[in-house]
Amino acid sequence: MEECISVFDMLKIGVGPSSSHTLGPWRAAERFLTELREATIFTEVTRIKIDLYGSLSLTGKGHATDLAVMLGLSGQDPEYIPIANINSIIQNIENTNTILLGDEKNIPFYFLQDIVFNKNFLPFHANALTFTAYLSDEKEYASTFYSIGGGFVVKEERVNAKEKVKIKCAFPYPIDKATELLAICRQKNKSISEIVFENEKSMRSEDTIDHELLRIWHTMLECMYIGCHSEGILPGGLNVRRRAFDMHQNLIGLSNYNSPQSWLEEIRKTEVKFRQILQWVSTFALAVNEVNAALGRVVTAPTNGSAGVIPAVLMYYLVIENHQAGNKEIKKFLMVAGEIGSIFKKGSTISAAMGGCQAEIGVSSAMAAAALCEVMGGTPEQVLMAAEIAMEHHLGLTCDPIAGLVQIPCIERNTMGAIKAINAAELALQTDPKNAKVPLDKVVDTMWQTAKDMNNKYKETSEGGLAIAVNMADC
């Protein structure tokens, strides 16, 4: 059985601020509830304890890991929970010292005691958590999960940490490497997005694919819209002031609109000199990651920390490059982005706790560059070149969030990743692929080797880099 990763695995709708530290633990809690029900012991649970290990422990507070597991154990779905309900659910747990397990059964829960931050690392992956349920017959049931990046959660330990998760399906065109993807495109005389579409059809109907891709886009668009219209200070204690609002106001002035789509149309009418283009792309990326930092709803692309790159580049294409573009181009863009992301996930990592920020911003920039290249008319060879160029210039990027928050330097890094993606796509479009010296697969392999060589201080532990050079008191 080949490893089949869907576009919808790479582009997930969820709640910020982190896919590996928030969405993953949230999903792990849901899976633990499922295990309890399948073992027919759910009704016997009298107490639950959660042990967080490694990076989940070191930066869990800043990433809201503790809140995520409480919400997951409460039976809330990160894709659909009303954002406005999050605070009240958490406050109720803290005030009453109880949790409504699976939205069904009240049990005692003392979050300061029942969520334990263990700084030691488990051997398999830097992001580990163990749930222990205490039963009425004095027995216990424990289960350990690993959040391996992008909201992916696994249990079984594997030979290495390259996240080789065998998802049971059978794509007509199984792909692990860029060379395989290119060979199939040439053999079938199809674009990358067309190959991806054929694979997706083996799992769901065409109508479902179209609907879900557009739901992802509308979530991205709404996220940018919210971020551009929200003022104030981000939570967490760093006193980071939102910037997208002011930048947006300076760019759009007194334009008249009343919805995300009419907003998009108004942006198309604005001045687009080079400086304005830089400012618009940066504003879109900032907007998304400011929403993410405030526990808002974003699309993991491929992670929450890098969620601003792909929507910013897609928005750039729609409002600046091609005013005639619509749903057809949006769907192509997202399918190509998802496929490139899956190649990195299979061959390297999308977890900053394993590979630093090259695994997040680097991969998202490569995804966006490839997608932009295809919708701008690039050949499959040029599309893969665009992804390679974008990642090549992110190799070695560290993850050193100040105070463990997905704010500094994470938010600004999304603007850099988006601009690099646009540049990479343009370079690829102007280059004969025959003259390319570095194939995408070599960059994927190099990224993984770099990840293995990188000091753990720079892998989302907040134990090195800016995280120790700048402290809360400086802010």
Solvent accessible surface area in square Angstrom, and as a share of the most:
residue,aa,sasa,rsa
1,M,151,0.67
2,E,83,0.37
3,E,3,0.01
4,C,0,0.00
5,I,7,0.03
6,S,2,0.01
7,V,3,0.02
8,F,33,0.14
9,D,35,0.18
10,M,1,0.00
11,L,2,0.01
12,K,41,0.17
13,I,11,0.06
14,G,0,0.00
15,V,1,0.01
16,G,0,0.00
17,P,4,0.02
18,S,6,0.04
19,S,2,0.01
20,S,2,0.01
21,H,0,0.00
22,T,3,0.01
23,L,1,0.00
24,G,0,0.00
25,P,0,0.00
26,W,2,0.01
27,R,61,0.22
28,A,0,0.00
29,A,0,0.00
30,E,38,0.17
31,R,96,0.35
32,F,0,0.00
33,L,5,0.02
34,T,64,0.37
35,E,31,0.14
36,L,0,0.00
37,R,96,0.35
38,E,134,0.60
39,A,44,0.34
40,T,116,0.67
41,I,31,0.16
42,F,13,0.05
43,T,98,0.57
44,E,74,0.33
45,V,1,0.00
46,T,62,0.36
47,R,93,0.34
48,I,0,0.00
49,K,49,0.21
50,I,0,0.00
51,D,15,0.08
52,L,0,0.00
53,Y,37,0.14
54,G,0,0.00
55,S,0,0.00
56,L,0,0.00
57,S,9,0.06
58,L,42,0.21
59,T,3,0.01
60,G,0,0.00
61,K,123,0.52
62,G,13,0.12
63,H,3,0.02
64,A,6,0.05
65,T,0,0.00
66,D,11,0.06
67,L,44,0.22
68,A,1,0.00
69,V,0,0.00
70,M,1,0.00
71,L,2,0.01
72,G,0,0.00
73,L,0,0.00
74,S,6,0.04
75,G,37,0.36
76,Q,40,0.18
77,D,51,0.26
78,P,0,0.00
79,E,34,0.15
80,Y,138,0.52
81,I,4,0.02
82,P,73,0.46
83,I,62,0.31
84,A,95,0.74
85,N,65,0.33
86,I,5,0.03
87,N,104,0.53
88,S,63,0.40
89,I,36,0.18
90,I,12,0.06
91,Q,103,0.46
92,N,85,0.43
93,I,5,0.02
94,E,59,0.27
95,N,119,0.61
96,T,68,0.39
97,N,57,0.29
98,T,43,0.25
99,I,2,0.01
100,L,71,0.35
101,L,0,0.00
102,G,8,0.08
103,D,86,0.44
104,E,112,0.50
105,K,55,0.23
106,N,103,0.53
107,I,5,0.03
108,P,68,0.43
109,F,0,0.00
110,Y,98,0.37
111,F,44,0.18
112,L,142,0.71
113,Q,125,0.55
114,D,4,0.02
115,I,7,0.04
116,V,48,0.28
117,F,66,0.27
118,N,34,0.17
119,K,146,0.62
120,N,88,0.45
121,F,85,0.35
122,L,41,0.21
123,P,130,0.82
124,F,17,0.07
125,H,5,0.02
126,A,12,0.10
127,N,0,0.00
128,A,0,0.00
129,L,0,0.00
130,T,21,0.12
131,F,0,0.00
132,T,13,0.07
133,A,0,0.00
134,Y,52,0.20
135,L,17,0.09
136,S,68,0.44
137,D,85,0.44
138,E,163,0.73
139,K,134,0.57
140,E,109,0.49
141,Y,65,0.25
142,A,63,0.49
143,S,7,0.04
144,T,39,0.23
145,F,0,0.00
146,Y,9,0.04
147,S,0,0.00
148,I,0,0.00
149,G,1,0.01
150,G,1,0.01
151,G,5,0.05
152,F,18,0.08
153,V,19,0.11
154,V,10,0.06
155,K,61,0.26
156,E,126,0.57
157,E,107,0.48
158,R,62,0.23
159,V,155,0.89
160,N,74,0.38
161,A,17,0.13
162,K,43,0.18
163,E,1,0.00
164,K,73,0.31
165,V,32,0.18
166,K,122,0.52
167,I,47,0.24
168,K,180,0.76
169,C,21,0.12
170,A,76,0.59
171,F,19,0.08
172,P,73,0.46
173,Y,41,0.16
174,P,51,0.32
175,I,4,0.02
176,D,44,0.23
177,K,97,0.41
178,A,4,0.03
179,T,80,0.47
180,E,71,0.32
181,L,0,0.00
182,L,28,0.14
183,A,54,0.42
184,I,23,0.12
185,C,3,0.02
186,R,151,0.55
187,Q,137,0.61
188,K,81,0.34
189,N,139,0.71
190,K,69,0.29
191,S,33,0.21
192,I,0,0.00
193,S,2,0.01
194,E,80,0.36
195,I,0,0.00
196,V,3,0.01
197,F,47,0.20
198,E,54,0.24
199,N,3,0.02
200,E,3,0.01
201,K,71,0.30
202,S,59,0.38
203,M,72,0.32
204,R,67,0.25
205,S,64,0.41
206,E,90,0.40
207,D,115,0.60
208,T,56,0.33
209,I,0,0.00
210,D,45,0.24
211,H,113,0.51
212,E,39,0.17
213,L,1,0.00
214,L,30,0.15
215,R,61,0.22
216,I,5,0.03
217,W,4,0.01
218,H,97,0.43
219,T,18,0.10
220,M,2,0.01
221,L,5,0.03
222,E,90,0.40
223,C,3,0.02
224,M,0,0.00
225,Y,46,0.17
226,I,80,0.41
227,G,0,0.00
228,C,0,0.00
229,H,65,0.29
230,S,27,0.18
231,E,109,0.49
232,G,32,0.31
233,I,98,0.50
234,L,4,0.02
235,P,70,0.44
236,G,44,0.43
237,G,39,0.38
238,L,5,0.02
239,N,95,0.49
240,V,27,0.15
241,R,127,0.47
242,R,30,0.11
243,R,107,0.39
244,A,0,0.00
245,F,43,0.18
246,D,54,0.28
247,M,51,0.23
248,H,0,0.00
249,Q,77,0.34
250,N,129,0.66
251,L,27,0.14
252,I,11,0.06
253,G,40,0.38
254,L,185,0.92
255,S,38,0.25
256,N,132,0.68
257,Y,46,0.17
258,N,134,0.69
259,S,39,0.25
260,P,39,0.25
261,Q,92,0.41
262,S,35,0.22
263,W,0,0.00
264,L,5,0.03
265,E,69,0.31
266,E,31,0.14
267,I,1,0.01
268,R,37,0.14
269,K,151,0.64
270,T,25,0.15
271,E,100,0.45
272,V,66,0.38
273,K,133,0.56
274,F,147,0.61
275,R,171,0.63
276,Q,42,0.19
277,I,39,0.20
278,L,61,0.30
279,Q,54,0.24
280,W,1,0.00
281,V,0,0.00
282,S,21,0.14
283,T,0,0.00
284,F,0,0.00
285,A,0,0.00
286,L,6,0.03
287,A,0,0.00
288,V,2,0.01
289,N,1,0.00
290,E,3,0.01
291,V,9,0.05
292,N,0,0.00
293,A,5,0.04
294,A,33,0.25
295,L,35,0.17
296,G,8,0.08
297,R,56,0.20
298,V,0,0.00
299,V,5,0.03
300,T,0,0.00
301,A,0,0.00
302,P,1,0.00
303,T,1,0.01
304,N,0,0.00
305,G,9,0.09
306,S,0,0.00
307,A,1,0.01
308,G,0,0.00
309,V,0,0.00
310,I,0,0.00
311,P,1,0.01
312,A,0,0.00
313,V,0,0.00
314,L,0,0.00
315,M,0,0.00
316,Y,10,0.04
317,Y,6,0.02
318,L,3,0.01
319,V,0,0.00
320,I,26,0.13
321,E,74,0.33
322,N,43,0.22
323,H,78,0.35
324,Q,164,0.73
325,A,9,0.07
326,G,28,0.27
327,N,80,0.41
328,K,132,0.56
329,E,40,0.18
330,I,8,0.04
331,K,39,0.17
332,K,67,0.28
333,F,0,0.00
334,L,0,0.00
335,M,15,0.07
336,V,0,0.00
337,A,0,0.00
338,G,1,0.01
339,E,11,0.05
340,I,0,0.00
341,G,0,0.00
342,S,1,0.01
343,I,2,0.01
344,F,0,0.00
345,K,0,0.00
346,K,6,0.02
347,G,15,0.15
348,S,0,0.00
349,T,0,0.00
350,I,0,0.00
351,S,1,0.00
352,A,0,0.00
353,A,4,0.03
354,M,30,0.14
355,G,0,0.00
356,G,0,0.00
357,C,11,0.07
358,Q,0,0.00
359,A,0,0.00
360,E,17,0.08
361,I,3,0.01
362,G,0,0.00
363,V,0,0.00
364,S,0,0.00
365,S,0,0.00
366,A,0,0.00
367,M,0,0.00
368,A,0,0.00
369,A,0,0.00
370,A,0,0.00
371,A,0,0.00
372,L,0,0.00
373,C,0,0.00
374,E,17,0.08
375,V,20,0.12
376,M,56,0.25
377,G,63,0.60
378,G,11,0.11
379,T,63,0.37
380,P,27,0.17
381,E,45,0.20
382,Q,25,0.11
383,V,0,0.00
384,L,14,0.07
385,M,17,0.07
386,A,0,0.00
387,A,0,0.00
388,E,9,0.04
389,I,27,0.14
390,A,2,0.01
391,M,0,0.00
392,E,63,0.28
393,H,111,0.50
394,H,9,0.04
395,L,59,0.30
396,G,31,0.30
397,L,50,0.25
398,T,36,0.21
399,C,12,0.07
400,D,8,0.04
401,P,2,0.01
402,I,4,0.02
403,A,44,0.34
404,G,1,0.01
405,L,15,0.08
406,V,8,0.05
407,Q,7,0.03
408,I,58,0.29
409,P,17,0.11
410,C,17,0.10
411,I,6,0.03
412,E,84,0.37
413,R,38,0.14
414,N,0,0.00
415,T,8,0.04
416,M,114,0.51
417,G,0,0.00
418,A,0,0.00
419,I,48,0.25
420,K,75,0.32
421,A,0,0.00
422,I,21,0.11
423,N,87,0.45
424,A,2,0.01
425,A,0,0.00
426,E,59,0.26
427,L,89,0.44
428,A,0,0.00
429,L,36,0.18
430,Q,151,0.67
431,T,44,0.26
432,D,68,0.35
433,P,43,0.27
434,K,182,0.77
435,N,98,0.51
436,A,49,0.38
437,K,182,0.77
438,V,56,0.32
439,P,67,0.42
440,L,7,0.04
441,D,20,0.10
442,K,124,0.53
443,V,4,0.02
444,V,6,0.03
445,D,69,0.36
446,T,62,0.36
447,M,0,0.00
448,W,22,0.08
449,Q,91,0.40
450,T,36,0.21
451,A,1,0.00
452,K,111,0.47
453,D,105,0.54
454,M,25,0.11
455,N,81,0.41
456,N,92,0.47
457,K,83,0.35
458,Y,65,0.25
459,K,19,0.08
460,E,6,0.03
461,T,4,0.03
462,S,25,0.16
463,E,81,0.36
464,G,1,0.01
465,G,28,0.27
466,L,68,0.34
467,A,14,0.11
468,I,114,0.58
469,A,75,0.58
470,V,44,0.25
471,N,81,0.41
472,M,88,0.39
473,A,98,0.76
474,D,97,0.50
475,C,57,0.34
